[in-house]
Amino acid sequence: MKEELRKEFIRKTFHFLGLAYIPAITFIEKDLLALAIIIATLAAIALEFFRRIRTTPLNSLLREYEQTRVPGYLYTGVAFSIITPFFTVNACMISAVTAFAGDGVAGIVKRMKPKLAIPAFILSSLALVSLLPLNLLPATLSITISSLLDGRKLEDNFTIPVASAIIYETLEILFRM
């Protein structure tokens, strides 16, 4: 169990590093950032092809099922390649919060106390949202609904950020009316 938790913590470190997206979307022109994310995703796809041919250090970080299927980081890259150019900065931020903080914390907590994973997802996301210039009601609803996608059969590295962007953007529009 301790080894499994250690591996999960290492894996989720990459989730937490993804939070650098928030200052990036704030300070870098959105179109330029979108281009950089698309290029990085294409590079990751190329790396994945190479990984299928040869063993790489990346293999040790992948879950067993990810070694034979598409790994989660590619789904994340595709998700943010869609979100960044087509959604507002605020919707992009909530996507990063849920995908990287919420899902990251929930993944670690799930290894210790599975029943606390969703509350951990929500609380860690809300803690981060309180520091950002986001509308709290759409953010809270987006976080709560997105937390229900964590660990489902659908690829949550794609569905969580995309769903949270769509929910946030929709609610922002509705509340403006």
GUFI-789699 format. One record per residue: residue number from 0; residue in three letters; x, y, z of N, C-alpha, C in turn. Coordinates in steps of 0.02 Angstrom, whole numbers. Layout:
<pts>
+-----+-----+--------+--------+--------+--------+--------+--------+--------+--------+--------+
!   k !   r !   n.xx !   n.yy !   n.zz !  ca.xx !  ca.yy !  ca.zz !   c.xx !   c.yy !   c.zz !
+-----+-----+--------+--------+--------+--------+--------+--------+--------+--------+--------+
! NUM ! Ala !      X !      Y !      Z !      X !      Y !      Z !      X !      Y !      Z !
...
+-----+-----+--------+--------+--------+--------+--------+--------+--------+--------+--------+
</pts>
This chain:
<pts>
+-----+-----+--------+--------+--------+--------+--------+--------+--------+--------+--------+
!   k !   r !   n.xx !   n.yy !   n.zz !  ca.xx !  ca.yy !  ca.zz !   c.xx !   c.yy !   c.zz !
+-----+-----+--------+--------+--------+--------+--------+--------+--------+--------+--------+
!   0 ! Met !     41 !    -60 !      0 !      0 !      0 !      0 !     43 !     63 !      0 !
!   1 ! Lys !     96 !     64 !     40 !    139 !    123 !     43 !    172 !    136 !    -24 !
!   2 ! Glu !    194 !     83 !    -58 !    226 !     91 !   -124 !    175 !    118 !   -175 !
!   3 ! Glu !    114 !     93 !   -171 !     61 !    115 !   -216 !     45 !    189 !   -203 !
!   4 ! Leu !     43 !    209 !   -140 !     30 !    279 !   -122 !     88 !    323 !   -146 !
!   5 ! Arg !    149 !    300 !   -138 !    208 !    338 !   -161 !    205 !    350 !   -236 !
!   6 ! Lys !    189 !    296 !   -274 !    183 !    303 !   -347 !    127 !    351 !   -366 !
!   7 ! Glu !     71 !    348 !   -330 !     15 !    393 !   -345 !     35 !    465 !   -331 !
!   8 ! Phe !     72 !    476 !   -277 !     94 !    543 !   -260 !    140 !    570 !   -314 !
!   9 ! Ile !    185 !    529 !   -339 !    230 !    550 !   -394 !    189 !    566 !   -456 !
!  10 ! Arg !    141 !    523 !   -473 !     99 !    534 !   -531 !     61 !    600 !   -524 !
!  11 ! Lys !     34 !    612 !   -465 !     -7 !    672 !   -454 !     36 !    735 !   -450 !
!  12 ! Thr !    100 !    728 !   -439 !    145 !    787 !   -441 !    140 !    821 !   -509 !
!  13 ! Phe !    132 !    780 !   -561 !    124 !    809 !   -628 !     58 !    847 !   -634 !
!  14 ! His !      6 !    822 !   -600 !    -56 !    859 !   -598 !    -44 !    928 !   -567 !
!  15 ! Phe !    -10 !    929 !   -509 !      1 !    992 !   -474 !     44 !   1040 !   -516 !
!  16 ! Leu !     92 !   1013 !   -553 !    132 !   1056 !   -597 !     89 !   1089 !   -651 !
!  17 ! Gly !     34 !   1056 !   -669 !    -12 !   1084 !   -718 !    -45 !   1149 !   -695 !
!  18 ! Leu !    -42 !   1162 !   -630 !    -70 !   1225 !   -604 !    -32 !   1286 !   -630 !
!  19 ! Ala !     27 !   1275 !   -658 !     65 !   1330 !   -690 !     26 !   1359 !   -749 !
!  20 ! Tyr !    -23 !   1321 !   -773 !    -67 !   1344 !   -827 !   -104 !   1407 !   -806 !
!  21 ! Ile !   -121 !   1414 !   -742 !   -161 !   1472 !   -720 !   -122 !   1537 !   -728 !
!  22 ! Pro !    -61 !   1543 !   -702 !    -25 !   1605 !   -716 !     -8 !   1613 !   -791 !
!  23 ! Ala !      2 !   1557 !   -825 !     16 !   1562 !   -897 !    -43 !   1591 !   -935 !
!  24 ! Ile !   -103 !   1568 !   -920 !   -163 !   1594 !   -955 !   -176 !   1667 !   -935 !
!  25 ! Thr !   -150 !   1687 !   -877 !   -159 !   1756 !   -854 !   -109 !   1804 !   -887 !
!  26 ! Phe !    -47 !   1781 !   -897 !      5 !   1827 !   -919 !     28 !   1818 !   -991 !
!  27 ! Ile !     11 !   1762 !  -1022 !     31 !   1750 !  -1091 !    -31 !   1757 !  -1136 !
!  28 ! Glu !    -21 !   1787 !  -1194 !    -77 !   1794 !  -1240 !   -109 !   1725 !  -1251 !
!  29 ! Lys !   -175 !   1722 !  -1246 !   -211 !   1659 !  -1249 !   -199 !   1620 !  -1312 !
!  30 ! Asp !   -197 !   1653 !  -1369 !   -185 !   1618 !  -1433 !   -115 !   1587 !  -1435 !
!  31 ! Leu !    -66 !   1623 !  -1408 !      2 !   1597 !  -1405 !      6 !   1536 !  -1359 !
!  32 ! Leu !    -28 !   1540 !  -1302 !    -29 !   1484 !  -1255 !    -64 !   1424 !  -1287 !
!  33 ! Ala !   -119 !   1437 !  -1322 !   -155 !   1382 !  -1356 !   -109 !   1347 !  -1406 !
!  34 ! Leu !    -72 !   1387 !  -1444 !    -25 !   1358 !  -1492 !     28 !   1316 !  -1457 !
!  35 ! Ala !     54 !   1341 !  -1401 !    106 !   1305 !  -1363 !     77 !   1239 !  -1336 !
!  36 ! Ile !     15 !   1240 !  -1313 !    -16 !   1179 !  -1286 !    -27 !   1129 !  -1342 !
!  37 ! Ile !    -49 !   1152 !  -1399 !    -60 !   1107 !  -1456 !      6 !   1075 !  -1478 !
!  38 ! Ile !     58 !   1116 !  -1482 !    124 !   1089 !  -1501 !    149 !   1039 !  -1449 !
!  39 ! Ala !    141 !   1055 !  -1385 !    162 !   1009 !  -1332 !    122 !    943 !  -1335 !
!  40 ! Thr !     58 !    948 !  -1350 !     17 !    888 !  -1356 !     39 !    846 !  -1415 !
!  41 ! Leu !     54 !    878 !  -1470 !     79 !    840 !  -1529 !    146 !    807 !  -1513 !
!  42 ! Ala !    189 !    842 !  -1475 !    253 !    813 !  -1455 !    242 !    754 !  -1408 !
!  43 ! Ala !    192 !    759 !  -1364 !    176 !    704 !  -1319 !    150 !    643 !  -1358 !
!  44 ! Ile !    112 !    656 !  -1410 !     88 !    601 !  -1452 !    148 !    566 !  -1486 !
!  45 ! Ala !    196 !    606 !  -1510 !    256 !    577 !  -1540 !    295 !    537 !  -1488 !
!  46 ! Leu !    301 !    564 !  -1427 !    334 !    528 !  -1373 !    299 !    462 !  -1358 !
!  47 ! Glu !    234 !    463 !  -1361 !    195 !    402 !  -1348 !    209 !    349 !  -1401 !
!  48 ! Phe !    215 !    369 !  -1463 !    233 !    321 !  -1516 !    303 !    292 !  -1502 !
!  49 ! Phe !    349 !    335 !  -1482 !    417 !    312 !  -1465 !    415 !    265 !  -1405 !
!  50 ! Arg !    374 !    281 !  -1355 !    369 !    240 !  -1295 !    342 !    170 !  -1311 !
!  51 ! Arg !    301 !    166 !  -1361 !    274 !    101 !  -1381 !    328 !     57 !  -1414 !
!  52 ! Ile !    378 !     90 !  -1443 !    433 !     53 !  -1476 !    487 !     34 !  -1426 !
!  53 ! Arg !    503 !     80 !  -1380 !    556 !     69 !  -1331 !    532 !     86 !  -1261 !
!  54 ! Thr !    561 !     54 !  -1211 !    546 !     70 !  -1142 !    579 !    137 !  -1125 !
!  55 ! Thr !    541 !    180 !  -1091 !    568 !    245 !  -1070 !    556 !    253 !   -995 !
!  56 ! Pro !    588 !    302 !   -963 !    575 !    314 !   -891 !    501 !    329 !   -877 !
!  57 ! Leu !    467 !    354 !   -927 !    396 !    370 !   -920 !    355 !    308 !   -903 !
!  58 ! Asn !    376 !    251 !   -927 !    339 !    188 !   -915 !    327 !    175 !   -841 !
!  59 ! Ser !    376 !    191 !   -799 !    370 !    177 !   -728 !    317 !    221 !   -695 !
!  60 ! Leu !    299 !    276 !   -725 !    248 !    320 !   -696 !    177 !    303 !   -720 !
!  61 ! Leu !    173 !    265 !   -773 !    107 !    249 !   -800 !     76 !    191 !   -763 !
!  62 ! Arg !     10 !    195 !   -755 !    -26 !    138 !   -727 !    -22 !     81 !   -777 !
!  63 ! Glu !    -34 !     21 !   -753 !    -28 !    -38 !   -796 !    -72 !    -32 !   -858 !
!  64 ! Tyr !   -135 !    -11 !   -849 !   -180 !     -7 !   -906 !   -159 !     49 !   -954 !
!  65 ! Glu !   -123 !    100 !   -929 !   -101 !    154 !   -973 !    -42 !    133 !  -1017 !
!  66 ! Gln !     -7 !     80 !   -997 !     50 !     57 !  -1037 !     27 !     24 !  -1102 !
!  67 ! Thr !    -34 !      2 !  -1104 !    -60 !    -29 !  -1165 !   -114 !     14 !  -1199 !
!  68 ! Arg !   -138 !     64 !  -1164 !   -188 !    109 !  -1192 !   -160 !    180 !  -1196 !
!  69 ! Val !   -203 !    226 !  -1213 !   -183 !    296 !  -1216 !   -177 !    322 !  -1144 !
!  70 ! Pro !   -118 !    349 !  -1125 !   -110 !    374 !  -1056 !   -148 !    439 !  -1044 !
!  71 ! Gly !   -162 !    452 !   -981 !   -202 !    509 !   -961 !   -174 !    576 !   -982 !
!  72 ! Tyr !   -108 !    583 !   -983 !    -80 !    648 !  -1001 !    -97 !    669 !  -1072 !
!  73 ! Leu !   -108 !    621 !  -1117 !   -128 !    639 !  -1185 !   -200 !    665 !  -1186 !
!  74 ! Tyr !   -243 !    634 !  -1146 !   -312 !    659 !  -1140 !   -313 !    731 !  -1112 !
!  75 ! Thr !   -269 !    743 !  -1064 !   -264 !    810 !  -1035 !   -241 !    860 !  -1088 !
!  76 ! Gly !   -191 !    841 !  -1126 !   -166 !    885 !  -1179 !   -218 !    901 !  -1231 !
!  77 ! Val !   -256 !    850 !  -1251 !   -310 !    861 !  -1300 !   -363 !    906 !  -1270 !
!  78 ! Ala !   -381 !    894 !  -1207 !   -432 !    935 !  -1174 !   -412 !   1009 !  -1173 !
!  79 ! Phe !   -351 !   1023 !  -1152 !   -329 !   1093 !  -1148 !   -314 !   1122 !  -1217 !
!  80 ! Ser !   -302 !   1080 !  -1266 !   -296 !   1104 !  -1335 !   -363 !   1128 !  -1362 !
!  81 ! Ile !   -416 !   1101 !  -1335 !   -484 !   1122 !  -1353 !   -506 !   1181 !  -1310 !
!  82 ! Ile !   -495 !   1176 !  -1245 !   -520 !   1227 !  -1198 !   -486 !   1295 !  -1209 !
!  83 ! Thr !   -421 !   1295 !  -1215 !   -383 !   1359 !  -1216 !   -405 !   1405 !  -1273 !
!  84 ! Pro !   -410 !   1382 !  -1334 !   -429 !   1430 !  -1387 !   -504 !   1447 !  -1389 !
!  85 ! Phe !   -547 !   1405 !  -1361 !   -619 !   1413 !  -1371 !   -658 !   1437 !  -1311 !
!  86 ! Phe !   -627 !   1443 !  -1253 !   -663 !   1464 !  -1193 !   -631 !   1527 !  -1164 !
!  87 ! Thr !   -668 !   1561 !  -1120 !   -642 !   1621 !  -1088 !   -585 !   1602 !  -1040 !
!  88 ! Val !   -546 !   1652 !  -1021 !   -491 !   1641 !   -975 !   -518 !   1612 !   -909 !
!  89 ! Asn !   -574 !   1637 !   -885 !   -602 !   1610 !   -822 !   -621 !   1537 !   -828 !
!  90 ! Ala !   -652 !   1518 !   -884 !   -669 !   1448 !   -894 !   -606 !   1405 !   -899 !
!  91 ! Cys !   -554 !   1433 !   -929 !   -490 !   1397 !   -932 !   -461 !   1387 !   -862 !
!  92 ! Met !   -467 !   1438 !   -821 !   -441 !   1433 !   -752 !   -478 !   1379 !   -712 !
!  93 ! Ile !   -545 !   1378 !   -716 !   -582 !   1328 !   -678 !   -566 !   1258 !   -703 !
!  94 ! Ser !   -553 !   1252 !   -767 !   -533 !   1187 !   -794 !   -467 !   1164 !   -763 !
!  95 ! Ala !   -420 !   1209 !   -757 !   -355 !   1193 !   -727 !   -364 !   1175 !   -653 !
!  96 ! Val !   -405 !   1213 !   -619 !   -417 !   1200 !   -548 !   -444 !   1129 !   -538 !
!  97 ! Thr !   -496 !   1111 !   -576 !   -526 !   1045 !   -567 !   -481 !    989 !   -592 !
!  98 ! Ala !   -449 !    999 !   -650 !   -408 !    946 !   -679 !   -344 !    934 !   -639 !
!  99 ! Phe !   -314 !    987 !   -615 !   -248 !    980 !   -583 !   -251 !    978 !   -507 !
! 100 ! Ala !   -286 !   1025 !   -476 !   -291 !   1025 !   -403 !   -342 !    974 !   -379 !
! 101 ! Gly !   -404 !    980 !   -402 !   -457 !    936 !   -378 !   -443 !    863 !   -391 !
! 102 ! Asp !   -429 !    846 !   -454 !   -416 !    777 !   -472 !   -351 !    752 !   -441 !
! 103 ! Gly !   -302 !    795 !   -435 !   -238 !    776 !   -405 !   -246 !    757 !   -331 !
! 104 ! Val !   -278 !    800 !   -294 !   -288 !    787 !   -222 !   -333 !    726 !   -213 !
! 105 ! Ala !   -387 !    723 !   -251 !   -434 !    666 !   -246 !   -399 !    600 !   -260 !
! 106 ! Gly !   -354 !    599 !   -308 !   -318 !    537 !   -324 !   -276 !    512 !   -267 !
! 107 ! Ile !   -244 !    558 !   -231 !   -203 !    538 !   -174 !   -248 !    516 !   -116 !
! 108 ! Val !   -299 !    555 !   -101 !   -345 !    538 !    -46 !   -380 !    472 !    -59 !
! 109 ! Lys !   -397 !    460 !   -122 !   -432 !    398 !   -140 !   -392 !    335 !   -120 !
! 110 ! Arg !   -326 !    340 !   -122 !   -283 !    283 !   -104 !   -286 !    269 !    -29 !
! 111 ! Met !   -301 !    320 !     11 !   -304 !    311 !     84 !   -375 !    301 !    109 !
! 112 ! Lys !   -420 !    345 !     88 !   -490 !    344 !    110 !   -534 !    359 !     50 !
! 113 ! Pro !   -554 !    307 !     13 !   -592 !    318 !    -49 !   -656 !    360 !    -41 !
! 114 ! Lys !   -689 !    355 !     15 !   -752 !    393 !     25 !   -740 !    468 !     33 !
! 115 ! Leu !   -677 !    487 !     45 !   -662 !    558 !     53 !   -635 !    590 !    -11 !
! 116 ! Ala !   -632 !    552 !    -65 !   -602 !    578 !   -127 !   -643 !    636 !   -155 !
! 117 ! Ile !   -709 !    630 !   -159 !   -749 !    684 !   -187 !   -747 !    746 !   -142 !
! 118 ! Pro !   -756 !    739 !    -76 !   -748 !    800 !    -34 !   -678 !    831 !    -41 !
! 119 ! Ala !   -626 !    790 !    -47 !   -558 !    817 !    -56 !   -552 !    854 !   -122 !
! 120 ! Phe !   -583 !    827 !   -174 !   -584 !    860 !   -240 !   -616 !    929 !   -233 !
! 121 ! Ile !   -675 !    931 !   -203 !   -714 !    993 !   -197 !   -677 !   1044 !   -153 !
! 122 ! Leu !   -655 !   1023 !    -95 !   -623 !   1070 !    -48 !   -557 !   1098 !    -75 !
! 123 ! Ser !   -516 !   1055 !   -105 !   -453 !   1080 !   -132 !   -465 !   1129 !   -190 !
! 124 ! Ser !   -515 !   1114 !   -231 !   -532 !   1159 !   -286 !   -560 !   1225 !   -261 !
! 125 ! Leu !   -604 !   1222 !   -212 !   -633 !   1284 !   -184 !   -579 !   1327 !   -150 !
! 126 ! Ala !   -532 !   1295 !   -117 !   -478 !   1332 !    -85 !   -438 !   1372 !   -137 !
! 127 ! Leu !   -425 !   1341 !   -193 !   -387 !   1375 !   -246 !   -430 !   1428 !   -281 !
! 128 ! Val !   -493 !   1413 !   -292 !   -539 !   1461 !   -324 !   -544 !   1526 !   -283 !
! 129 ! Ser !   -540 !   1519 !   -218 !   -546 !   1579 !   -175 !   -489 !   1628 !   -188 !
! 130 ! Leu !   -435 !   1606 !   -219 !   -378 !   1649 !   -234 !   -380 !   1678 !   -305 !
! 131 ! Leu !   -430 !   1657 !   -344 !   -433 !   1676 !   -414 !   -492 !   1723 !   -428 !
! 132 ! Pro !   -487 !   1762 !   -482 !   -541 !   1810 !   -498 !   -600 !   1777 !   -534 !
! 133 ! Leu !   -629 !   1726 !   -503 !   -684 !   1689 !   -534 !   -749 !   1704 !   -498 !
! 134 ! Asn !   -803 !   1699 !   -535 !   -870 !   1705 !   -507 !   -882 !   1642 !   -464 !
! 135 ! Leu !   -894 !   1651 !   -400 !   -896 !   1596 !   -353 !   -953 !   1546 !   -365 !
! 136 ! Leu !  -1012 !   1569 !   -383 !  -1068 !   1523 !   -392 !  -1057 !   1477 !   -452 !
! 137 ! Pro !  -1042 !   1503 !   -512 !  -1028 !   1457 !   -567 !   -967 !   1412 !   -553 !
! 138 ! Ala !   -917 !   1439 !   -518 !   -857 !   1399 !   -503 !   -875 !   1341 !   -456 !
! 139 ! Thr !   -914 !   1356 !   -405 !   -933 !   1304 !   -357 !   -975 !   1250 !   -390 !
! 140 ! Leu !  -1023 !   1269 !   -431 !  -1064 !   1219 !   -466 !  -1022 !   1179 !   -515 !
! 141 ! Ser !   -977 !   1212 !   -550 !   -933 !   1178 !   -597 !   -889 !   1127 !   -561 !
! 142 ! Ile !   -861 !   1147 !   -505 !   -819 !   1102 !   -465 !   -859 !   1042 !   -440 !
! 143 ! Thr !   -917 !   1056 !   -413 !   -958 !   1002 !   -384 !   -978 !    951 !   -436 !
! 144 ! Ile !  -1003 !    975 !   -493 !  -1024 !    929 !   -546 !   -964 !    892 !   -575 !
! 145 ! Ser !   -909 !    927 !   -586 !   -849 !    895 !   -613 !   -821 !    842 !   -566 !
! 146 ! Ser !   -828 !    853 !   -501 !   -802 !    804 !   -453 !   -836 !    736 !   -460 !
! 147 ! Leu !   -897 !    736 !   -485 !   -934 !    674 !   -494 !   -908 !    634 !   -553 !
! 148 ! Leu !   -867 !    665 !   -596 !   -838 !    630 !   -653 !   -772 !    595 !   -635 !
! 149 ! Asp !   -745 !    611 !   -576 !   -681 !    583 !   -556 !   -685 !    507 !   -548 !
! 150 ! Gly !   -641 !    472 !   -584 !   -636 !    400 !   -578 !   -691 !    361 !   -614 !
! 151 ! Arg !   -731 !    394 !   -654 !   -784 !    359 !   -690 !   -754 !    323 !   -750 !
! 152 ! Lys !   -794 !    283 !   -784 !   -769 !    245 !   -841 !   -746 !    290 !   -898 !
! 153 ! Leu !   -776 !    348 !   -905 !   -752 !    396 !   -955 !   -683 !    420 !   -933 !
! 154 ! Glu !   -642 !    440 !   -979 !   -574 !    463 !   -963 !   -578 !    530 !   -928 !
! 155 ! Asp !   -569 !    530 !   -862 !   -578 !    591 !   -823 !   -525 !    644 !   -836 !
! 156 ! Asn !   -468 !    626 !   -864 !   -418 !    677 !   -882 !   -443 !    721 !   -939 !
! 157 ! Phe !   -492 !    697 !   -976 !   -524 !    736 !  -1029 !   -590 !    766 !  -1004 !
! 158 ! Thr !   -632 !    723 !   -974 !   -700 !    746 !   -957 !   -702 !    798 !   -902 !
! 159 ! Ile !   -658 !    793 !   -852 !   -660 !    842 !   -797 !   -645 !    913 !   -822 !
! 160 ! Pro !   -589 !    925 !   -857 !   -577 !    994 !   -878 !   -627 !   1019 !   -930 !
! 161 ! Val !   -647 !    977 !   -977 !   -695 !    999 !  -1028 !   -763 !   1013 !   -997 !
! 162 ! Ala !   -787 !    968 !   -954 !   -851 !    979 !   -922 !   -850 !   1041 !   -878 !
! 163 ! Ser !   -797 !   1051 !   -841 !   -795 !   1110 !   -797 !   -794 !   1175 !   -838 !
! 164 ! Ala !   -760 !   1175 !   -895 !   -760 !   1235 !   -938 !   -830 !   1248 !   -966 !
! 165 ! Ile !   -862 !   1196 !   -990 !   -930 !   1204 !  -1019 !   -979 !   1227 !   -965 !
! 166 ! Ile !   -976 !   1197 !   -907 !  -1023 !   1215 !   -853 !  -1010 !   1287 !   -830 !
! 167 ! Tyr !   -948 !   1304 !   -818 !   -932 !   1372 !   -796 !   -954 !   1424 !   -847 !
! 168 ! Glu !   -937 !   1412 !   -910 !   -953 !   1460 !   -963 !  -1029 !   1468 !   -970 !
! 169 ! Thr !  -1065 !   1412 !   -969 !  -1138 !   1414 !   -975 !  -1169 !   1453 !   -917 !
! 170 ! Leu !  -1147 !   1439 !   -857 !  -1174 !   1474 !   -798 !  -1156 !   1548 !   -797 !
! 171 ! Glu !  -1096 !   1564 !   -820 !  -1076 !   1635 !   -824 !  -1124 !   1671 !   -872 !
! 172 ! Ile !  -1140 !   1641 !   -928 !  -1185 !   1672 !   -976 !  -1255 !   1678 !   -946 !
! 173 ! Leu !  -1279 !   1626 !   -915 !  -1346 !   1628 !   -884 !  -1351 !   1680 !   -829 !
! 174 ! Phe !  -1301 !   1686 !   -788 !  -1303 !   1734 !   -733 !  -1295 !   1806 !   -757 !
! 175 ! Arg !  -1269 !   1816 !   -816 !  -1263 !   1884 !   -844 !  -1330 !   1909 !   -870 !
! 176 ! Met !  -1374 !   1864 !   -885 !  -1439 !   1884 !   -915 !  -1484 !   1919 !   -865 !
+-----+-----+--------+--------+--------+--------+--------+--------+--------+--------+--------+
</pts>
